[in-house]
Amino acid sequence: MANRDLSLFLWQHPQYMRVHSKTKNGYLPGFRYTDKVSIDPAYADEYAISPAEILFLYHAWHRLLGQDWVERTIGVAESQEFLEYAEERQPENWPAAPQDYVKFVQGLAYLKMFSNTRLP
């Protein structure tokens, strides 16, 4: 599993981030902890290094819930906030991103012009 994959789990479960760990040395080294917690884009595709219990929780979450999602409307502002926070999800930092995703992200700038636009 790559750091990019683990980041989605941690985005939804921030209580497992390094800041909440008693032992910080070597805990999620692909992540940076400065003004915001994010992945260093250079390490996004590297294998994640984390304590065994975090890997177990991630795999259980992914196996049981990874294919399911709660369908809800996501606004342009929320999408852009996510992309600003999770730099590893920006197409320039994700060479293997699906082309449909790249087109979607490129279209966000256009959609931002319409403040009430909601995404499906």
N, C-alpha and C positions, 0 to 999 in steps of 0.2 A: 504494500500500500504506500502510495506517495503522500508527502506532506500535504499536497493539494486536497487529496481525498479526506485526510484526517481533519483538515481545516473546516469542512462542512459540518462534521460531527461537533467540533469544538465551537463553531458559530452557534449551534443550537444548544450546547451544553457548556457554557463558559466556566462553570464551577470546576472543570477539569483542567483549566489552564494553569500554567506555571505559577502565576501569582497566588493561587490558592493551595499550592503544594508546600509541605513542610520542607522537603528536600528539593532545592532548586538546581543543584549542580547536575548538568547533563540531562535535564528534563526538557524534552521537546526542543532540541538544539536548532532545528530548522526554522523556528519561530523567533521573532525579535520582539523585545519588550522595551520600547521607548515610550513615545507619546501615545502609541496605540499598539495593541497586540496584533501582529500580522505575520505572515510568512515572508521571509526574505525571498523575493521572486527567483533568485538564483538557486534556491533549494526546494522550490515547489515540486519538482518532478523527482527529487531524490527520495529514497526510502525513508519513511518516518521512523524516528527513534523516540521511543517513549517508554514509560514504565509498563510492565506486563499487564497491569490491571486496566490501563487506559486502552491498550490494544484489544484486550478482551471485550471491554465495553463497546469500543468502536465496531468490532466484528459482530457482536450480538445485535447492536443497533442496525448495522448495515444488512445483516441477514434477515432480521425480523421486520424492519421498517424501511430499509433503503429503497424499496420499489414502491412504497406507498407514500402518498403526500396528501395533505389537506388542500384541496383546490380552493384558492382564494384569489382575489384581485390584488395585484401588486402594482403600486403606482410607479411612475417614472422616477420620482424623487427617491423612493425606497430602493429601487434598482440601482440608481446612481450612488446612493449612500453605500450600498453593499460593495459596489465595484471600487469605490474610493477606499473602503476599509480593507477589502480582500484583494490586494493588488495582484495576487497570483491568479485571479480570475479575469484580469484584463487581457485581451487577445495578444497584446505585444509581449506579455510575460508568459503566455501559454501557447507555444508553437503548435501543439497538437489539438488545439481547440476545434470542435466541429465547425464547419463553415456556416451552418445555420446560426450557431451561437455568435460567431464573429459578425454576421450581418445584423443580428438582433442588437448587439452592443453598439454597432455603428449607427443604427437607427435611433438609439436613445437620445442622441444629441438633437435630432430632428424633432422627436416627440416632446422634448423638454420645452419647446416653444409653446406648446399647448398645456397650460398649467393644470387643467382638469382632466387631462388624458389619463386613462387607466389601462393597464395591460391585462390581458386575459390570464 
